[in-house]
Amino acid sequence: MNAALLLAGALSAAALEVRVEPSSARPGDVLAVYVEDEGPLERLSLEVAGRPVPLFPVAPGRWRALHGLTAEAAPGMVSVRA
């Protein structure tokens, strides 16, 4: 299962760097999502496979999230949107 990155959202002239690990996941794995921004954000939200996932600030401009893939997840691409 591959993690496809779709970058979108309400940004105020800020650039995002989004990294998902592992880059090739299997059903039952946990995805770790790392987001870094270069400017002030009006808001930041995350969706994995169309479901909202909470992001937690870990430092100024750095956010983290964890998302578990169900064991019944079908093989294929999973979209990650920040």
N, C-alpha and C positions, 0 to 999 in steps of 0.2 A: 504494500500500500504506500503510495507516494503522497507527500504533503505538497499541495499546490498553493502558492502564495498569491493572493489577490489583495493588492494594496488599495485601499480607498478609505474614505471617512471625512470628517469635518476637520480639516487642518487649516491653521492660520499661518501660511507661508512656512510651514515646518516640514522637514523631510524625516521619514521614518525608515529605520532599518529593522526588518523583521527576520528572525531566524527561528526555525523549527527543528527540534531534535527529538528523535532521530529523523533524518531526512527520508528514510525508507522504513516505515513502521508496519507492524502486523496487527491484526485484530487482537485486542487485549493489552496492547502497549499503552504507555502513557506518553503523550506529547508534551514536551516542555517548549513554551513559546517565549522568546526573548524579544522585547521591543525597546528600541532606543530612539529618542527624538532629538532633533537639533534645534528646536525652538519651542516656544510656549504653545501648548495645545488648548483649543477650546474644549474639546472632549476627546476621550479615547475609549473605544470599545473594541471588543474582539468577538468574532464568531468562528467557530470550528464546525464544519459540516452543517452550517445553517443554524447552529444553536449558540446562544450567548454564553460566553465564558468570562468570569471575573478576572480582571487584571489587577495586580497589586504593585504599587510603587516600591522599589527597593533602593532607589537613590534618585536624586534629581535627574529627570530625563530618562530613567530606566524603569521598565515595567516587566513583570514576569507573570506567567500563567501556566497552569498544568491542566491537561484534559485527557481523560482516559477514553480510549477507544473500546467499545464493547467487544466482547469475544465473538458476538454474532455479526460484527460489522462485515459487510461484503468487501472483498478485495477491490481496489481501485483508488482513484484519486480522492483526496479529502481537501476541501477548500478551507483556507485560513484567511480571514479577512480582518484587518485592523484599521 
